[in-house]
């Protein structure tokens, strides 16, 4: 197809503006779309071997949202367990409808669509949302994907020359994650909130008690560290310290080679031996080069951790600022798992850009004059984006934007520089056969440290000692101390644990940490360390006491690993989704069954639990499945009709599926038995315990018995007057079935009566 008009769509307006400026050489024409925040930039460009007219616009992140269909959206609309199977749909939220209308209008006149969203999982998924909206109005539009890691002329032009197809596998991984997060989060959040608000009305009456499969393990790390501190029992230890002051200006402390002993007696014996012959003999003096390694190139997790530690900027704010610096063209894409520079990246040009700065310009110049950039590379690559680095020089930033940009520049220059070099001298001495040592350091070349003030390295001068000489120590002391508990987690510690255990991704760590803070599950101490709140402690202890590892990382880590396989095309979307829905649903059902353990754990922090009525308890309980629905294959469960004692077997897919089995008034009680019918296949059908009215059954039949409703039990089928479709009970009638010819008895084969009423059967 000849292409004359091209629609390009970026993830944000800033990115669209920057890309349009590069592609048009600053000559684009701006016009309005339906959204005041998302402009349209028009220009001519040479592509596909011809001149085309380009309309470049943007979305604002995800264009579509996932939600349950109408009957399930309200909190009291259904038992939360139904949310694991309820139908979901993608829709465009009202605030994004103007953006959607712009896309629909613009694509009508275009022959091709180019997706310029960020090149990560979420960006790929947003790209397919754009494609779906555009193809709904222009089914034959050609679709291309631009892949880039920075908004610079070279990168954008290279992306135009190497347009590819969007990757459905990567988008599928996001669809799986979104649907699971919706189902798991909504079901557990509704269950927790509705139950605990009733049981602790004074403390939690207005509190949303949310659950998320990443949120809870993140909270679990904080609680686990706090409990380790609480359980810590300090131990007293003893050690020998040797001090030598050869003159008034110098003092050296020698460390004991045994480090410390926990036995007072053993340490005292060794100390007394040293005091009997307190002369120190120099055993050896060694001198060796010592290096302090320059940093590795920055990936996302390292940026979040270092910004939190060195700059005191939270991970959430760090990523927000980094996104803005990226869309303005100052840094490369900030969501990357790569810590090694690709060989085709022109590092010399990037260093040259920084030579004009007043603070680090001279350092950048020295890198160029001493052989050029020689980066220290790591061993991780996501095969998509390079490490985070500056792409353009600026000195016009303010506040935390300026601080973060400066940090990224200094880090980049540091890893392109050389390791700091020093000389370490180690002196080893012996007193009464006990060994002690001391070290000194002379820094020879600071190298990367000159541009990287975030690392510290100091000279440590010690006197000149000669091997095989002796001296009299100034003091030999036996000192005691106590072991220290671990410290509460910092944000950097928490991100490290999340990365190690596969909780979330580099793109979502900050978001999960922010959630547990906003829900008041954790708070921050004065020195910015995480302290669990009463609600956070109670929730983790409650689920742990049930025997579930919901606050442990294993459940979510398995999901993250599967999502990676989906994005690589090694597992399919449907099977991963059904497997994890089933797994979390089983955990949910058991959690509701053991919910009293949650009440008990929280009552330790929130006071006595309030008793709830039998009716309220019944509303919260989850009916267990009896069989699969023959129409839609969902679970069928026993329910009681409102304002009546009459029971029925209902499909969990109601109202979409209306399959039901109504029990006649002659059935007084019906309940699910744990035993499973050995005859009915392929799905398990649980037997039912039934109790009938006196006089409603033939005299020889017991009024209480266990039977199968799967279709194999002819006696029960006749007594209950069931109709079957596709091998399963679908509906019943209280009226005798009408037939064109008389039914024949299964025992005597005579017409006019059945097995139940047959005289021979009695």
Order of alpha helices (4+ residues) and beta strands (2+ residues): beta-alpha-beta-beta-beta-beta-beta-alpha-beta-alpha-beta-alpha-alpha-alpha-alpha-beta-beta-alpha-beta-alpha-alpha-alpha-alpha-alpha-beta-beta-beta-beta-alpha-alpha-beta-beta-alpha-alpha-alpha-alpha-alpha-beta-beta-beta-beta-beta-beta-beta-alpha-beta-beta
